[in-house]
Amino acid sequence: MKHAFLTTAVAALMAIGSYAEAQQLKMSHVRPQDATIDVELRAFAAAVSEATGGDVTVDIFPASALGDYTTVQERISVGAIDMATQPAATAADRRMQISSFPYLAGNWDQARAVYGPGGVVREVIAELYAAQDITMLAAYPVYFGGIALNVENPNAGSIEPNGIKVRVPGIKSFQLTGEALGYIPSPIPFSEAFTAVQTGVVDGVIGSGAEGYYASFRDVTKTYIPANTHFEVWYMIISNESLAGLSEENQAALREQAATFEATRWEVAEADQGRNEQRLVDELGATVIALTDEELAAMAAKVRADVWPAVLEDVGAEWGQSILDQVAAATN
């Protein structure tokens, strides 16, 4: 009887100890070290460590060191990687294209209504992640997208065909948007995109914004066109397996710090976009072409007419239209 009691006590202590041990979580992101997201994630990691009394540490792996973001999402789904802050990868579920739907939001207030806490797209994406055994902890607003070129475009505000070839992500919405805006889209993996521009395979890039072009294409950007092609938002995600491995107290602390991380970002994101556009001018000597409201409206109208129906078919017309209807109600 005494032996049985001791065995039970040891087992209980071991169970308690499993939570007491420091939990190391690996966090992937797509930008180079010292980029804005890298700095902000390191601050988040420090806050998590402090909030959990050192029980939980978040190790940051920049520049896709753990793999391309599509691969990382797949590995988080099966618990092979703990966390990431990155775009939603559409390979696992094409409906995730709704996150980068072109011209879904027209300004920062609309973006917050759609992608911020309680926003329809944010909630939908959280559900799609949940189906992959992934928990979304936060949304991270990055910027409104634009067009970076290694050549001049004398008719930057036009939607007529211009003969300029641009790299686009391998996502249908970006490919069709490039074409609708007059460009020749060429789907090229991100890892090969810089070399493609540098060697003249393509003349520029669609799919990112000023911050992304400064971080990854600074040496091949001569012209930047802030066309507001889409609203770029990344998501802080964690494997359900990794989350379940934390005590309830530490799970709550992690969620709280993620909410603070997101709230802080919404306060600074718009100004950050402006700073990065200016950096292209001041540090790279690039030309930023300001578009008129009329030009932007014409681009949005063309893309909504040409691109939306095709992408809706890709994600499921009835499902996608119901979300667009909710977006319209939230932004009008």
Secondary structure as UniProt FT lines:
FT   HELIX           2..20
FT   STRAND          23..29
FT   TURN            33..34
FT   HELIX           36..51
FT   TURN            52..54
FT   STRAND          56..61
FT   TURN            63..66
FT   HELIX           69..77
FT   TURN            78..79
FT   STRAND          83..86
FT   HELIX           94..100
FT   TURN            102..103
FT   HELIX           108..115
FT   TURN            117..118
FT   HELIX           120..130
FT   TURN            131..133
FT   STRAND          134..144
FT   STRAND          146..149
FT   TURN            154..157
FT   STRAND          165..168
FT   HELIX           172..180
FT   TURN            181..182
FT   STRAND          184..187
FT   HELIX           190..198
FT   TURN            199..200
FT   STRAND          204..208
FT   HELIX           210..216
FT   HELIX           218..220
FT   STRAND          223..225
FT   STRAND          231..239
FT   HELIX           240..244
FT   HELIX           248..282
FT   TURN            283..284
FT   STRAND          287..288
FT   HELIX           293..306
FT   HELIX           308..315
FT   HELIX           317..331
//
